[in-house]
Amino acid sequence: MLSNMRDHLLAVTEIQRALGAADYQRAADIAEQRIGLSSLESHGASHMAPFMPKPMQDIGTRMHKAASQFALVAQETGADGNLSRAVGALSKVTEQCVACHAAYRAH
Ligand code: HEC
């Protein structure tokens, strides 16, 4: 789980770098594949979830959904140039990181 966490942080960094470079499609792809709903299989969510209390799982689900939502917004930003909307959508992802870290520890 912790290596998955480190990849989440790296992914957020890469997303911000892509946004800064106006590479919105890349920002969308990273978000969807590494944090979004498409990442669930690759990071073994179904193996980890049973070890988490239900409210913790729910925060994780909200994070995956927020990342997929961000990916859609980032693609729209590629068309309409509305960067502030994309940044706002990204904060909905990091809010879930913060919420879970504030409430849970691995040990
Ligand atoms: C569903 C809960 C949950 C969510 C959501 C979550 N984390 Fe974590 N994360 C944890 C827990 C639990 C730990 C272990 C903390 C501890 O035991 O001190 C952790 C640890 C980490 C660590 C430290 C890894 C290490 O090597 O020690 C990083 C970095 C991290 N998370 C990044 C993120 C980022 C970035 C996000 C959002 C994109 C995120 N996490 C979302 C639960 C979560």
Boltz pocket constraint, residues with backbone or C-beta under 6 A from the ligand:
constraints:
  - pocket:
      binder: B
      contacts: [[A, 2], [A, 3], [A, 5], [A, 6], [A, 8], [A, 9], [A, 10], [A, 12], [A, 35], [A, 56], [A, 57], [A, 59], [A, 60], [A, 63], [A, 93], [A, 94], [A, 96], [A, 97], [A, 98], [A, 100], [A, 101], [A, 104], [A, 105], [A, 106], [A, 107]]
      max_distance: 6.0
